[in-house]
Amino acid sequence: MFGRVRDAWGKFRRAAREERAAGRDTRTHNLFEAAAVYVSACAENDQERSDEAAGWVSPEALSFGVNELACRAVIALARERGEAPQTVARDLLGLPAA
């Protein structure tokens, strides 16, 4: 009786270990990479890829990365257009000029 329980428990532990090992992502992602993939996936309406990127880092880190990406994008676009960042941001959001 105890032998069967021990065998079943051993099989369960091996299966759980193998499942964890198979689920591991061997490569770590930084928050800026996660933000770049997340935002580009959202822009392309790729829910699966955005969900994957959201799982790479904590929600707080992803939020920080998305915010940093937005700031850098608005600054780069403002320089390209020769306009103020506030003007560009309002234009991107479809808001009237301030």
PyMOL commands that set and color helices and strands:
alter all, ss='L'
color gray80, all
select helices_A, chain A and resi 2-23+31-43+47-54+59-81+85-92
alter helices_A, ss='H'
color red, helices_A
deselect
rebuild
show_as cartoon
